[in-house]
């Protein structure tokens, strides 16, 4: 038992606990903390502080330290996030469930949101919605209490700003949860849910970044040593305050506090010219003491608040980091989400007054990601968002205005977070994606397998609890890479394995796995006995799909991929019946693998090796009727296959158009072989650790431009045929588009063919620029600049045509819509880079 001298202040979050005891004006009292009093902080003269939670309390009778309850709550919740990012999910859940303050509630909601978004499981989405709603309500209540009491987390910020950020986090995550369905209804629900977040993020951004971010240099995010072309001076990069400075947000203690100490937690090293340097510049001391005075009501040197900040610098610093990184993250994520929504949905968003800037969104996310090295939660999530965005752009946009920069930034973000959480499955996943995007699929496979094996060993030895949904993504990525490498048996096994790991569309997994077995059956290297075995296995998988599709629906509706699958199953059955075959064995009539068809939507054929592309071309062109286009790799149907039957292998416009589309993409892949940037710091014959970091290499060694002189002999052979392949690609893609009016089922082909033609326009000129136009440091010739202008305008026209062919009724039209939006951004960026006004 302890004696209370005199009450000075009570924490705003649980002021009701103090009120229940009628402590406000009590004289000297004796009390015993009770387990039901949660998170009440009482400060006593001359500085004695009581803090107790659900089961414990702390007496700091001689420290004279004021312990900010929000800072303590944040520190506790941050430990839960550390567990989360290290794959220790059960430990993270225990931490988040241990308390009911806003930060722990947000943690629980974020964890479930990650499980839902990574696994796309309906039950997880419902639970994530419930937990995020609880976190939203809790943070709103805490915000109101903080505003009423006018208690600040820091003198630099208005009261309750930390809770306002937590509240905004939950709102935007709730909105994204709705968008996970990839349906237009889900996107509209996302807009409705995020309507209230628009004002929140705008207010937060103006409060924390009143001068914006445009005045700061924005070179690529990378931890490597490099020299920018221009290093901005402090005058070029003014500090951010309501007037002229933000030194009141300094990461150093206030200059006018003689007793201040530096934060105990060291800052990560930052490049003076990077986004990561923003925090350092804020505390650089470049402003005079007079200019560092803020209008945000700073405390006096002798106040409880200033003394608390000085003596609890690490806890208060964590709150400051949360406010700065959280505001940048929320604002960036909000804008990025809207910029990636399909154009039709964006037009609806405009009715709410929403506007977005993808460039500003990425800039804000990069500012936030600068805090990831210190373990700030928003910084890590911002890094994850940037990884996801870079990966999606590299995978789906088709063309990148500056691919080397994207890969360098991607690599920098991954390496920074990977160094802190080396066993995190999400960082292993993105390491593999970088390898795949830089044409090193075999190393990507080794990284993924090593990560999965490490997870398995840790689980067996009880060293780690694992992150099932993140591990599922490793298997999902592995399945697609195996498919892109024509490793069909391994791909089929991986897709079937996914059905045991999550509940997302088992019908889709089975459909792709069945397609892999059909590919094996169609291979020239397969014996008749093996062919029958593979066809029987494919038929077995296809027969199960209808029952799987009936079980799995989102919001009572089929997923977009499942709508397509239902149509394809009916198409195959009708073809088998028309050709007089056994309707129960309709797999026999399939001549183009369903796995390769669905692979188009994941752009699986874009970053494959030229030998893989050539193998595809030989198989697809060998089908009857003849393709009708000449190229060095097209095979003519065998005479026996033409004369033995009057019915060709492909007898519908749908199939012919699909073959044209696939052949066009494969030919373009070979034709652009000289554009490839390949990792050269990893040997394809040596094992790769799942936690390899590349920190001892330079950006130039990570992403090196290949040229004809440095290409291997195999690549040189394909490079010599590049021109013929590009010509054939244009003919084939145009032929696919020309059949649009006669297509009955696969009506998505015409729009996608136009999209691929737009990509071809851009890559042809990019190839010309790289091989003939200029060196990396020379100016663009007038002739090449004119070629770019024509190509950029032509590509934009084709994208308009693609969207005209993809109304809501067309399968997976929302995915094409998003790809078109990404490519438009790349077109705009390239125009700006070379000084063209479109």
PyMOL commands that set and color helices and strands:
alter all, ss='L'
color gray80, all
select helices_A, chain A and resi 15-21+69-85+89-97+102-119+122-149+161-179+184-208+247-249+275-282+304-311+313-340+343-350+358-369+372-374+377-396+403-420+425-437+441-460+468-484+488-501+506-522+528-551+560-578+583-589+594-601+610-621+639-643+653-671+673-675+699-702+713-720+722-738+740-742+749-773+782-804+813-834
alter helices_A, ss='H'
color red, helices_A
select strands_A, chain A and resi 2-4+7-10+29-31+40-44+48-52+57-60+677-678+704-705
alter strands_A, ss='S'
color yellow, strands_A
deselect
rebuild
show_as cartoon
